[in-house]
Amino acid sequence: MKPIRTITLLAFVSLLSHEQAHAGAPQVRAQAPGFYRIMLGQVEITALLDGTHPFPVHDVMTRNETLPGGDRKAVKLAESHPGKAEALLAASDLAAPVEGSINAFLVNTGEKLILIDSGAGSLYGACCGQLLENLRASGYKPEQIDEIYLTHLHADHVGGIAPQGKPAFPNATVRVNQKDLDYWLDAKSEGEAPKFLKPMFEDDRASLKPYMESGRLKPFADGQQLSPGIRAVATPGHTPGHTSYEVSSEGKTLLVWGDLVHVAPIQFPDPAVTVTYDSDPFSAEAERTAMFAKAAQNTTWIAAAHIAFPGIGHIRSIDGRFEWLPTNYTTVLKPTND
């Protein structure tokens, strides 16, 4: 019987060594392609990730405060409420700087392919510019895009239409609110803008140039119906012409917004928290609060540019406090019933 025990022990040691060898394989250190789909009635919505980057909470987050005498002013959050950002982030098991998503959304109506926002392209460096790769991974090609609706003309929303100044969507018409176009292409506005915003004027000109030259830049007015089932909704404050898009199908509604929210764990419980990039922080707060309340009441779907990918979900209100409810992951795509 001794030889049998010896063979069994050797076999066990050999098996253990074999498993250990496999456990030593190189780590992949890469995520799956960044796309996710839901159906809104008969309309297909595909979230596309352009990348993530560390969001400098302490440097750019402010809060609208009422000062002695009744004046209101946006004050750095870290100064007006020391420790508040850290506490709210910790409640979601996060810490500054928060890795922030840059999301865009592809709307397939069955007749048109419409891309809402385009990511940063080459303007944010190596962290981002992944939208085209993820678009192809999702089953679509850049040349299939019919129209591009921009929520506003900050770099991380417009840069993807022309990385390195070359048009990425050869057949698409770019739509943008006339108010944002007037502001960001105006030399006087550039001269009066804060120093940290000035590079965006040059970036906007470079990104829009190939579409302007080919006659494929078409501005619109507040509230305009842009396509059957898609309407522009004015949500100014972050920029003068900041726009959200209401997508409707079979009684279902999805609101695609740009920068109404930058850091969800902070701004949902306190919509008065703004960012230094807001052109009018008080209008930005008012629009954010109104949209939160409306979405919570109507159970509207939300698609958000800077909420953790895929940035799709609902908003609810409990005891006057707003909360984000991310969509439940599903592999089955069918017309929505909720």
CORUR-V451872 format. One line per field, one symbol per residue. ss: DSSP state (@ for helix, = for strand, . for the rest). phi: phi as a letter, one per 30 degrees, with the letter a starting at -180 (. if undefined). A space follows every 50 residues. Layout:
ss=???
phi=???
//
This chain:
ss=.@@@@@@@@@@@@@@@@@@@@@@...........======..======== =====.@@@@======.....=====@@@@...@@@@@@@@......=== ========....====........@@@...@@@@@@@....@@@..===. ....@@@@@@@.@@@.......=====@@@@@@@..@@@@@@..@@@@@@ @@@@@@@@@@@@@...====....===..=====........=======. .======......@@@@.....===.....@@@@@@@@@@@@@@@@@@.. ====.......=======..======............
phi=.dedddddddddddddddddddddddddhbddedbabbcchcccccdbcc kbbdcdeddcdbbdccdejjdcadceedcdbeideddddddchbbddddc dccbbcccdjcbcbccibidhcdciddbicddddddddjcceddddbbcc dacdedccdddaehicddbdcccccaeeddddddccdddddcdeedceed ddddddddeddddciccbdbceiddcaeibbdcdbdkdbecebcbccbah icbbcccccdbcbedcdddbdddcbddddbdddddddddddedddddchd dbbcdbceediclbcbbbhicdbccdeddbcccaedcc
//
